[in-house]
Amino acid sequence: MTANTRPGGLPKAINALDASALEQSAPQARGPSVLALDTRHPDAAELLIYGPIGDTFWEEGITASSIAAQLSAITAPVINVRINSDGGVVSDGLAIFNALNTHPATVTITIDGVAASIASLIAQAGATRRVYRNSTMMIHGPRAGVCGFAEDLRNMAAGLDAIAAAMLTSYSARATQPDAIEQMLSDGGDHWFTAEQMISAGLADTIIDTDPSADALSDAAAAAALRSYIHAISTHPHPAVAAALRHRIQTTVTASAFAALHHTQQRAVMPHIQDTAMKEQLHVILAQAGPSAPTPSVNTPASDPAAETAANDAPMTALIARNTSIRDVFAAFAEVPGVRELEAACLADPRLSVAQAQARLLQRLPGGAMPLAVAPRSPPDGIHLVHDEHDTRRQRIAAGILARAGILTGHEAATARQDNPAAHQPLYILAEQSLIASGVNTRIMDRDQISRMALAQSTGDFPVILENVLHKTLLAAYRLQAYTWPRFCATGSLTDYRPHHRYHMGSFSDLRPVNEEGEYENGVLSDAAKETIQGVRKGRILQITPEVLVNDDLGAFSRPTTALGQAAARTIEKDVYALLALNNGLGPRMSDGNTLFHADHANIPTAAPPSIESIDAARQLMAQQMDVGSNDFIDIVPAIWLSALSLGSKARELNAQEYNDETDKQQRKPNVVRGLFTDVVDTPRLTGSAWYTFADPNIEPVIEVAFLNGVQPPTLEQDTNFRTDGLSWKVVHRYGVGAVGWRGATRNKGA
């Protein structure tokens, strides 16, 4: 591949080949480049990249500017990119990769023939990377021609090393052996891959089988993968792994693979589909299939339901056991960079055995080394990680500081203080011990010098220990802060800061009688309605100066950190109630232009104070809500009461009251709304006589709080403070609050 540079003002370096091969690269040696865009289909555009990448002295290739111009015209949700290229100019290739990788559409890459040199890097931009069985790929490091003084040659070598390092980041994101890729970019050789080798190296995802008889197998494999994904999501607690698995569902699902699933598995897949066109298509399949399994072919004898259930359960049982074993293998290495992503990839591949997943894990560990200790367990190939003395020391010091500061209490504090000098030593002594452990001579230093050096030491223990203490203090305060929004709001996940759509699907049209000719009429699926939610970043900066260590002032950082944790939780709470307060209490504007609570939404009952009659009126109003397209009732009931503190006691009384009138035993009747609410929420953040009812947010969400990549707690980011010789931590919370529906709520303005 070519690196376009001008070292020392010399003429432009032009080619990726050595001098003896220049004549072989004449224009007649290659066909003309082809860059073609097909946008006729509204759901998917096709981009053809055939030929050299970038312009050289003797041929015109496919430049980054031409690709950017083509991509700017694409509005389809999917882009299918087909590549057949021997490579070319590095700078153009990097820019093309970034343009594809940042485009809002889902990009699928197909290598039609060869993706060599910088074209192999462009091929990594796809969410899904497909190859034919006879496709090939070649990776090598950047090359350039140069002449000049010795310093010019040294500068060129340094520049090529920097380019190779930049290229490595694009390959290694999904490569199974990043170290091997790094070697390929620096050893001066050409490294060719077959289709199978690309899959093994993590440079491609699927092989396109041109044999028509393989279609059923492909569908079966995709269906098996989908079953693996939904099971792993339902059982895995880590949001990053779940987000990666949801992305794999998006790239794996097809109509035929979806149809091969059992109806309960189809319903489990549906919430993870974001592409509107695909979701509508899958809804039709789900509606047509009903509660039965896929229909057997006419030549297949009727099967026994019990036997069919057992046949379905057997592979799922094996898959569950495999996923459990894989999670056990990875659990001890959860904090190693890149391991979470590798775990998601292993869980997502139903063909991968536990032993193969373990082998990939060992390749990913630093230096490909074995873990420090392997203890026998069930299954026998499981791995236990033993923390080394360095990590244990850090954790003990952090626990001692937390116990001194009062963050740890009870049994945790007693355990932290037991045989732990850090629980009694001043901060500057701990800082000095950290410096000594790093080889720093502190004998001639005073407290101030020790404190400043410890905070400024980028490779020492003390900044890491402090960050650990602050992080645990922050999380403890965040979790202890009382807030009410999770009791009536849905919780979601965002992948970035762009607006994200939340769709409300319509129902399938009613069944019609078959006409006299025996024909069935086509049905329709009502158009989906959508609302939008968008994430934002909010945060504050926390500073630790050397004076805190000199004065041994634990409160100087525990108090503001605790306050920041409480503020992070409180900020979401305030944002939710601020959303409800918009437009004089009628809530935000929805996609139809009306407020959340509006007469057109039929969610404002007649004004009345809380009573059995007014609550029952709200129940009836919600129960009459219809789906998108007004084809059928969605059959929801209030589950949560929300009001100011002044109305909460009355709401609890009415919800628990057995009869409509407890005073008149002769005329009383059963309370028809008794136990209607599973939760009564009253808060000082609401005032006045208005009261709300909400459906279960897991059934019909109205307000959603969505977190970036599903990470709910705030995070810490550390930096050195040049002005104060101390450390600064940025406390960041990434989330969005939005109204995503109006059918599951009512608002009574009271009286």
C-alpha positions in Angstrom: 0.0 0.0 0.0 1.1 3.5 -0.7 2.0 6.1 1.9 1.8 9.6 0.4 4.4 11.8 2.1 6.9 14.5 1.3 10.0 13.9 3.5 12.5 16.7 3.4 10.6 18.5 0.6 11.4 15.6 -1.8 9.0 14.6 -4.6 5.9 12.7 -3.5 6.4 9.0 -2.6 4.2 7.2 -5.0 3.9 3.4 -4.8 3.5 0.5 -2.4 5.8 -1.7 -4.5 9.6 -1.9 -4.5 11.6 -0.4 -7.3 11.9 -3.7 -9.3 8.1 -3.9 -9.4 7.3 -0.4 -10.6 7.2 -1.4 -14.3 4.7 -4.1 -13.5 2.3 -1.4 -12.2 1.8 0.4 -15.5 -1.7 1.5 -16.3 -2.4 -1.4 -18.6 -1.7 -3.9 -15.8 -4.9 -3.1 -14.1 -8.5 -2.6 -15.3 -10.2 0.8 -14.8 -11.5 1.6 -11.3 -15.3 1.4 -10.8 -17.1 3.4 -8.1 -20.9 2.9 -8.5 -23.8 3.7 -6.2 -27.3 2.1 -6.5 -29.9 3.9 -4.3 -33.0 2.6 -6.1 -34.1 0.5 -3.2 -35.3 2.6 -0.3 -34.3 0.1 2.4 -30.7 -0.6 1.2 -28.1 1.1 -1.0 -25.3 -0.7 -2.8 -21.8 0.8 -3.1 -19.3 -0.8 -5.5 -15.6 -0.3 -4.9 -13.7 -2.0 -7.7 -10.2 -1.0 -8.4 -7.2 0.8 -6.8 -7.7 3.1 -3.8 -6.6 6.7 -4.3 -4.9 8.5 -7.2 -1.3 7.8 -8.1 0.9 9.3 -10.8 -0.2 6.9 -13.5 -3.8 5.9 -12.6 -6.9 7.4 -11.3 -8.4 5.3 -8.4 -11.2 5.5 -6.0 -10.5 8.4 -3.7 -11.8 9.2 -0.2 -13.5 12.4 -1.5 -15.4 10.4 -4.1 -16.6 7.9 -1.5 -17.6 10.7 0.9 -19.6 12.4 -1.9 -21.4 9.1 -2.6 -22.2 8.4 1.1 -23.6 11.9 1.6 -26.4 11.0 -0.9 -27.4 7.8 1.0 -30.5 7.9 3.3 -31.2 4.2 3.3 -30.8 2.4 6.7 -28.5 -0.2 5.2 -25.5 0.1 2.9 -24.1 -3.0 1.1 -20.5 -2.3 0.1 -18.9 -4.7 -2.4 -15.1 -4.7 -2.7 -12.6 -6.0 -5.3 -9.4 -4.1 -4.9 -5.6 -4.7 -4.8 -5.2 -1.7 -2.5 -3.6 1.7 -3.0 -3.0 4.9 -1.0 -3.1 4.6 2.8 -4.5 8.1 3.5 -7.5 7.5 1.2 -8.1 4.1 2.7 -8.1 5.4 6.3 -10.5 8.1 5.3 -12.8 5.7 3.5 -12.8 3.3 6.5 -13.8 6.2 8.9 -16.5 7.5 6.5 -18.1 4.1 6.4 -17.6 3.4 10.0 -19.3 6.7 11.1 -22.2 6.6 8.7 -25.5 6.3 10.5 -26.6 3.4 8.2 -25.7 -0.2 9.0 -22.8 -1.2 6.7 -22.4 -4.7 5.3 -19.1 -5.4 3.6 -18.8 -8.2 0.9 -15.4 -9.1 -0.6 -16.4 -10.1 -4.1 -12.8 -11.1 -5.2 -9.8 -9.7 -3.4 -9.3 -7.1 -0.6 -5.5 -6.6 -0.6 -3.3 -4.0 1.2 -5.3 -1.0 2.3 -8.5 -2.5 0.8 -8.3 -5.2 3.6 -8.6 -2.4 6.2 -11.6 -0.8 4.4 -13.2 -4.3 4.6 -13.1 -4.0 8.4 -15.6 -1.1 8.4 -18.7 -3.4 8.1 -21.0 -4.3 10.9 -21.1 -7.6 9.0 -18.2 -8.7 6.8 -19.0 -11.4 4.2 -16.7 -13.2 1.9 -17.1 -15.9 -0.8 -15.3 -19.2 -0.5 -12.9 -18.1 -3.2 -12.3 -14.6 -1.9 -8.9 -13.6 -0.7 -7.3 -11.0 1.6 -3.8 -9.7 1.9 -2.3 -7.6 4.8 1.1 -5.9 4.8 2.6 -2.8 6.3 2.7 0.6 4.6 5.5 1.2 2.0 6.8 4.3 0.3 9.7 5.3 -1.9 12.1 8.1 -0.8 15.4 9.5 -1.7 17.5 12.0 0.3 19.9 12.3 3.2 20.1 9.8 6.1 17.8 11.9 8.2 15.2 11.9 5.5 15.3 8.1 5.5 15.0 7.9 9.2 12.1 10.3 9.2 10.3 8.2 6.5 10.8 5.1 8.6 9.4 6.7 11.7 6.4 8.0 9.7 5.7 4.5 8.3 5.8 3.1 11.8 3.2 5.7 12.9 1.0 4.9 10.0 1.2 1.1 10.8 0.2 1.8 14.4 -2.8 3.8 13.2 -3.8 1.0 10.8 -3.5 -1.6 13.6 -6.4 0.1 15.6 -8.8 -0.7 12.7 -7.7 -4.3 12.3 -7.4 -5.2 16.0 -10.9 -4.2 17.1 -12.3 -7.6 16.1 -9.2 -9.6 15.3 -8.8 -12.8 17.3 -5.0 -12.3 17.5 -4.1 -8.5 17.4 -0.5 -9.3 18.2 -0.2 -11.3 15.0 -1.8 -8.5 12.9 0.8 -6.0 14.5 3.6 -8.4 13.4 2.2 -8.5 9.8 2.2 -4.7 9.6 5.9 -4.5 10.6 7.7 -7.5 9.1 7.8 -6.4 5.5 6.0 -9.4 4.1 2.7 -10.0 2.3 0.3 -12.1 4.3 -2.6 -13.8 2.3 -5.8 -15.2 3.8 -8.3 -17.6 2.4 -12.0 -17.3 3.3 -11.7 -19.8 6.2 -8.5 -18.1 7.5 -10.2 -14.7 7.4 -13.0 -16.1 9.7 -10.5 -17.7 12.0 -8.5 -14.5 12.3 -11.6 -12.4 13.0 -11.2 -10.4 9.7 -14.5 -11.6 8.4 -17.8 -12.9 9.9 -19.5 -15.2 7.4 -18.8 -17.1 4.2 -21.3 -16.9 1.4 -22.1 -20.3 0.1 -23.2 -20.2 -3.5 -24.6 -23.8 -3.3 -28.4 -23.4 -3.2 -28.7 -26.5 -1.1 -26.8 -24.7 1.7 -29.6 -22.1 2.2 -31.5 -24.2 4.7 -28.3 -24.9 6.6 -27.5 -21.2 6.7 -31.0 -20.4 8.0 -30.6 -23.1 10.6 -27.2 -21.7 11.7 -28.6 -18.1 11.9 -31.5 -19.4 13.9 -29.2 -21.2 16.3 -27.1 -18.0 16.6 -30.2 -16.0 17.4 -31.2 -18.5 20.1 -27.7 -18.2 21.6 -27.9 -14.4 21.6 -31.3 -14.0 23.3 -30.3 -16.6 26.0 -27.0 -14.8 26.6 -28.7 -11.4 26.9 -31.3 -12.8 29.4 -28.7 -14.3 31.6 -25.7 -12.0 31.4 -25.5 -9.1 33.8 -22.9 -6.9 32.1 -24.4 -4.1 29.9 -21.4 -4.0 27.6 -21.8 -7.7 26.7 -25.5 -7.3 26.3 -25.1 -4.3 24.0 -22.6 -6.3 21.8 -25.1 -9.2 21.6 -27.9 -6.9 20.6 -25.8 -5.6 17.8 -25.1 -9.1 16.6 -28.9 -9.8 16.6 -29.3 -6.8 14.2 -26.7 -8.2 11.8 -27.8 -11.8 12.0 -31.5 -11.8 11.7 -33.2 -12.6 8.4 -36.8 -13.3 7.6 -36.1 -17.0 6.9 -33.9 -17.4 10.0 -36.6 -15.7 12.1 -39.3 -18.0 10.7 -37.2 -21.1 11.8 -37.5 -20.0 15.5 -40.2 -21.1 17.9 -42.8 -18.4 18.5 -41.6 -17.8 22.1 -38.1 -17.3 20.7 -39.4 -15.0 18.0 -41.1 -12.8 20.6 -37.8 -12.6 22.6 -36.0 -11.5 19.4 -38.5 -8.7 18.5 -37.5 -6.1 21.2 -33.9 -6.1 19.9 -34.8 -5.2 16.3 -34.3 -1.5 15.5 -34.6 -1.5 11.7 -38.2 -0.5 10.9 -38.6 -2.4 7.7 -37.2 -5.6 9.1 -39.4 -5.2 12.2 -42.5 -4.9 10.2 -41.6 -7.9 8.1 -40.9 -10.0 11.2 -44.2 -8.9 12.8 -46.1 -10.3 9.7 -44.2 -13.6 10.1 -45.0 -13.6 13.9 -48.7 -12.8 13.2 -49.0 -15.5 10.6 -47.3 -18.2 12.6 -49.3 -17.6 15.7 -48.5 -19.7 18.8 -47.5 -22.8 16.9 -44.0 -23.8 15.8 -43.0 -23.5 12.1 -45.2 -25.7 9.8 -43.6 -28.9 8.6 -43.3 -29.7 4.9 -46.1 -31.8 3.3 -43.8 -34.8 3.0 -43.0 -34.7 6.8 -45.2 -36.9 8.9 -47.0 -35.2 11.9 -44.7 -35.1 14.9 -45.6 -35.9 18.5 -45.7 -32.5 20.4 -44.0 -33.9 23.4 -41.2 -35.3 21.3 -40.9 -32.0 19.4 -40.6 -30.1 22.7 -37.9 -32.5 23.9 -36.1 -32.1 20.6 -36.2 -28.3 21.0 -35.2 -28.4 24.6 -32.1 -30.6 24.1 -30.0 -28.2 22.0 -31.2 -25.3 24.2 -30.1 -27.1 27.4 -26.7 -27.8 25.8 -26.4 -24.2 24.7 -27.3 -22.9 28.2 -24.7 -25.2 29.7 -22.1 -24.0 27.2 -22.8 -20.3 27.8 -22.6 -20.8 31.6 -19.2 -22.5 31.2 -17.9 -19.7 29.0 -19.0 -17.1 31.5 -17.2 -19.0 34.2 -14.0 -19.1 32.2 -14.1 -15.3 31.5 -15.3 -14.1 34.9 -11.9 -14.1 36.5 -10.5 -11.9 33.7 -13.4 -9.4 33.5 -11.2 -6.3 34.1 -8.6 -7.1 31.5 -9.0 -4.7 28.5 -10.8 -6.4 25.6 -12.0 -9.4 27.5 -15.6 -8.3 27.8 -15.8 -7.8 24.0 -14.2 -11.2 23.4 -16.7 -12.8 25.8 -19.6 -11.4 23.9 -18.2 -12.7 20.6 -17.8 -16.2 22.1 -21.3 -16.2 23.5 -22.7 -15.1 20.2 -21.1 -17.9 18.2 -23.1 -21.1 18.9 -20.5 -23.2 17.0 -17.7 -22.3 19.5 -16.9 -24.9 22.2 -15.8 -24.0 25.7 -12.3 -25.2 25.0 -12.1 -22.9 21.9 -13.4 -19.9 23.9 -10.8 -20.6 26.5 -8.1 -20.7 23.8 -9.2 -17.4 22.4 -9.1 -15.9 26.0 -5.6 -17.1 26.6 -4.5 -15.5 23.2 -6.0 -12.2 24.3 -4.3 -12.1 27.7 -1.1 -10.0 27.9 1.7 -11.8 26.0 -0.6 -14.7 25.4 0.4 -15.9 28.9 -1.4 -18.4 31.0 -3.2 -17.1 34.1 -1.3 -17.0 37.3 -3.0 -20.0 38.7 -5.4 -22.6 37.4 -7.4 -24.4 40.1 -9.3 -27.7 39.5 -13.1 -27.1 39.4 -16.2 -28.2 37.6 -16.0 -28.1 34.6 -12.4 -29.2 34.7 -11.2 -26.7 32.1 -12.3 -23.7 34.1 -9.8 -21.0 35.1 -9.3 -19.1 38.4 -7.3 -15.9 38.5 -5.2 -15.3 41.6 -4.6 -11.6 42.2 -0.9 -10.8 42.5 0.6 -9.1 45.5 0.6 -5.7 43.8 -3.2 -5.7 43.2 -3.9 -7.1 46.7 -1.8 -4.3 48.2 -3.7 -1.6 46.3 -7.1 -3.1 47.3 -6.1 -3.3 51.0 -4.9 0.3 51.1 -8.1 1.5 49.4 -10.2 -0.4 51.8 -8.3 1.1 54.8 -8.9 4.6 53.5 -12.6 3.9 53.0 -12.9 2.5 56.5 -11.1 5.6 58.0 -13.4 7.9 56.0 -16.5 6.1 57.2 -17.6 5.0 53.8 -17.3 1.4 54.9 -19.4 0.5 58.0 -20.2 -2.6 60.1 -18.6 -5.9 59.1 -17.0 -4.4 56.0 -15.2 -1.7 58.0 -14.0 -4.3 60.6 -12.7 -6.5 57.9 -10.9 -3.6 56.2 -9.2 -2.5 59.5 -8.1 -6.0 60.5 -4.3 -6.3 60.2 -4.3 -3.3 57.8 -1.9 -0.5 58.6 -3.5 1.7 55.9 -6.6 1.9 58.1 -4.7 4.0 60.6 -1.9 5.7 58.7 -2.1 9.3 57.4 -2.5 9.9 53.7 0.9 11.4 53.2 2.5 8.3 54.7 0.6 6.1 52.2 1.8 8.4 49.4 5.4 8.1 50.6 5.1 4.3 50.7 3.8 4.3 47.1 6.8 6.4 46.0 9.3 4.1 47.8 7.7 1.1 46.1 8.3 2.8 42.8 12.0 3.3 43.5 11.8 7.0 44.6 14.2 8.2 47.3 12.0 10.2 49.8 14.6 10.7 52.6 15.3 14.4 51.6 11.6 15.2 50.9 9.2 17.0 53.2 5.4 16.3 53.3 4.6 18.8 50.6 7.2 17.4 48.2 6.1 13.8 48.8 2.4 14.7 48.3 3.1 16.6 45.0 5.3 13.9 43.6 2.8 11.1 44.5 -0.1 12.9 42.8 2.0 13.7 39.7 3.4 10.1 39.4 1.7 8.6 36.3 3.2 5.1 36.9 2.8 4.9 40.6 0.2 3.3 42.8 -1.2 6.3 44.7 -3.3 7.9 41.9 -4.8 4.5 41.2 -5.5 3.9 44.9 -7.2 7.3 45.2 -9.3 6.7 42.1 -10.4 3.4 43.5 -11.4 5.1 46.8 -13.3 7.9 45.0 -15.1 5.5 42.7 -16.4 3.4 45.6 -17.4 6.5 47.5 -19.2 7.9 44.4 -21.1 4.6 43.8 -22.0 4.2 47.5 -23.5 7.7 47.6 -25.2 7.2 44.2 -26.9 4.0 45.3 -28.0 5.4 48.7 -29.7 8.5 47.2 -33.4 8.0 47.4 -35.2 8.6 44.0 -38.5 7.6 42.6 -38.2 7.6 38.8 -37.4 3.8 38.4 -40.8 3.1 40.0 -42.8 4.5 37.1 -40.3 5.0 34.3 -38.8 2.5 31.9 -35.0 2.0 31.7 -33.3 1.8 28.3 -30.0 1.9 26.5 -28.5 4.2 24.0 -25.5 3.5 21.7 -24.5 7.1 21.0 -25.8 10.7 21.4 -27.9 10.8 18.3 -31.7 10.8 18.6 -33.0 7.2 19.0 -36.4 6.2 18.0 -38.8 4.2 20.1 -41.5 2.5 18.0 -45.1 1.5 18.8 -46.1 -1.2 16.4 -49.6 -1.6 15.2 -51.5 -4.8 15.1 -52.2 -7.1 12.1 -55.6 -6.6 10.4 -58.5 -8.9 11.4 -59.0 -12.2 9.7 -61.6 -12.1 6.9 -63.8 -15.0 5.5 -62.5 -16.8 2.5 -64.4 -15.7 -0.6 -66.3 -17.9 -3.0 -63.3 -18.5 -5.1 -61.4 -19.9 -2.1 -59.0 -16.9 -2.0 -57.6 -15.3 1.1 -57.4 -11.5 1.3 -54.1 -9.9 2.0 -53.7 -8.5 5.5 -51.9 -5.3 6.5 -49.8 -4.3 9.5 -50.7 -0.9 10.8 -48.0 1.8 10.4 -45.7 2.1 13.4 -45.7 5.3 15.5 -42.4 6.5 16.8 -41.1 8.8 19.6 -37.6 10.0 20.1 -35.1 10.0 23.0 -31.6 11.5 23.0 -28.7 11.1 25.4 -26.6 13.9 26.9 -23.5 14.2 29.0 -23.6 15.8 32.4 -20.8 16.1 34.9 -18.6 18.0 37.3 -14.9 18.1 38.1 -13.5 17.0 41.5 -10.0 18.1 42.5 -7.5 16.7 45.0 -4.6 19.0 45.9 -1.4 18.1 47.7 -2.7 20.0 50.8 -5.3 17.3 51.3 -2.5 14.8 51.7 -0.3 17.0 53.9 -3.2 17.8 56.2 -4.5 14.2 56.1 -8.0 15.6 55.4 -10.1 12.6 54.4 -13.2 14.7 54.5 -11.8 17.1 51.8 -12.4 14.4 49.2 -15.0 12.1 50.8 -17.5 14.8 51.3 -17.5 16.3 47.8 -17.3 12.8 46.3 -20.4 11.8 48.3 -22.1 15.0 47.3 -21.3 14.3 43.6 -22.7 10.8 43.8 -25.9 12.1 45.4 -26.1 14.9 42.8 -25.8 12.4 39.9 -28.8 10.4 41.2 -30.7 13.6 42.0 -30.1 15.1 38.5 -32.0 12.2 36.8 -34.8 12.5 39.3 -35.1 16.3 38.6 -35.0 15.8 34.9 -37.9 13.3 35.0 -40.1 15.6 36.9 -39.1 18.6 34.8 -40.3 16.7 31.8 -43.7 16.1 33.4 -43.9 19.8 34.3 -43.5 21.1 30.8 -46.4 23.0 29.1 -48.1 23.8 32.4 -48.0 20.2 33.6 -49.2 18.6 30.4 -45.8 17.2 29.6 -43.5 17.4 26.5 -44.6 17.6 22.9 -45.0 14.2 21.3 -44.4 13.3 17.6 -48.0 14.2 16.7 -47.4 17.8 17.9 -49.7 17.4 21.0 -48.6 17.4 24.6 -48.1 14.1 26.5 -51.4 14.6 28.2 -54.0 15.9 25.7 -57.6 15.4 24.8 -56.7 13.8 21.5 -54.7 11.2 23.5 -57.8 10.4 25.6 -55.7 10.4 28.8 -57.2 13.4 30.7 -60.2 12.3 32.8 -62.7 14.6 34.3 -61.1 16.7 37.1 -61.8 15.3 40.5 -60.0 14.6 43.8 -58.8 11.1 44.5 -61.8 8.8 45.2 -62.9 5.3 44.2 -65.0 6.8 41.4 -62.3 9.0 40.0 -59.7 6.3 40.1 -62.1 3.8 38.4 -62.7 6.5 35.8 -59.0 6.7 35.1 -58.8 2.9 34.9 -61.6 2.8 32.4 -60.0 5.6 30.3 -56.7 3.7 30.1 -58.4 0.4 29.3 -60.0 2.0 26.3 -56.7 3.0 24.7 -56.2 1.5 21.3 -53.1 0.4 19.4 -51.5 2.3 16.5 -54.0 2.3 13.7 -56.9 1.9 16.1 -57.3 -1.7 15.2 -57.7 -3.2 18.7 -57.6 -2.3 22.4 -54.2 -2.7 24.0 -55.8 -3.8 27.3 -53.7 -2.0 29.9 -54.6 -0.9 33.5 -53.0 1.5 35.9 -50.3 0.0 38.1 -48.6 3.1 39.7 -50.0 6.1 41.4 -48.0 9.4 41.3 -48.8 12.6 43.1 -47.7 15.3 45.5 -47.1 14.2 49.2 -50.4 15.7 50.2 -52.4 13.1 48.2 -50.2 10.1 48.8 -51.9 9.1 52.1 -55.3 9.2 50.6 -54.2 7.1 47.6 -52.8 4.4 49.9 -56.0 4.5 52.0 -58.2 4.0 48.9 -55.9 1.3 47.5 -56.1 -0.7 50.7 -59.7 0.0 51.6 -61.9 -3.1 51.5 -65.2 -1.3 51.1 -66.4 1.9 49.4 -67.6 3.3 52.8 -66.0 1.9 55.9 -68.3 4.0 58.2 -71.7 2.7 57.0 -71.7 -1.1 57.4 -75.3 -1.4 56.1 -74.8 0.4 52.8 -71.2 -0.4 52.0 -70.1 -2.1 48.8 -66.8 -3.7 47.8 -64.1 -1.3 46.8 -63.8 -1.9 43.0 -60.3 -0.4 42.8 -58.8 -2.1 45.9 -55.2 -3.3 45.2 -55.3 -1.7 41.7 -51.9 0.1 42.3 -48.8 -2.1 43.0 -47.0 1.1 44.0 -48.0 4.5 45.4 -45.4 7.2 44.6 -45.7 10.6 46.3 -42.9 13.1 46.1 -42.2 16.7 47.2 -41.1 17.3 43.6 -44.8 17.6 42.7 -47.1 20.2 44.1 -50.8 21.0 43.8 -53.8 18.8 43.4 -52.9 17.0 40.1 -52.4 13.2 40.2 -51.3 10.6 37.7 -51.7 7.0 37.0 -49.2 4.9 35.0 -49.3 1.5 33.6 -46.5 -1.0 34.3 -43.5 0.6 32.5 -42.4 -2.8 31.4 -45.7 -3.3 29.5 -46.6 0.2 28.2 -43.7 2.7 28.9 -44.5 6.4 29.0 -41.3 8.0 30.2 -37.9 6.3 29.6 -34.5 7.0 31.2 -31.9 5.6 28.8 -28.2 5.2 29.6 -25.3 5.2 27.2 -24.4 1.5 26.5 -26.7 0.6 29.5 -24.2 1.9 32.1 -26.3 3.5 34.9 -23.7 4.6 37.5 -21.7 7.8 36.8 -18.0 7.2 35.8 -14.7 8.8 36.8 -12.0 10.1 34.4 -8.7 11.1 35.8 -6.3 13.9 34.7 -3.3 15.8 36.2 -4.1 19.3 37.3 -1.3 21.6 36.0 -2.5 24.7 38.0 -2.7 23.0 41.5 -0.1 20.2 41.2 -2.9 17.8 42.1 -5.3 15.5 40.4 -8.7 16.1 38.9 -11.4 13.6 38.3 -14.2 14.3 35.9 -17.5 12.7 37.1 -19.6 12.0 34.0 -23.1 10.8 33.7 -24.4 9.8 30.2 -28.1 9.4 29.8 -31.3 10.7 28.3 -34.9 11.3 29.5 -37.8 11.4 27.1 -41.5 10.6 26.7 -41.8 7.5 24.5 -45.6 7.0 24.7 -48.9 8.4 26.0 -51.3 5.4 26.1 -50.0 4.1 29.5 -50.7 7.2 31.6 -53.5 9.5 32.7 -53.4 12.9 34.4 -56.2 14.3 36.6 -55.8 17.9 37.5 -57.7 17.3 40.7 -60.0 19.7 42.5 
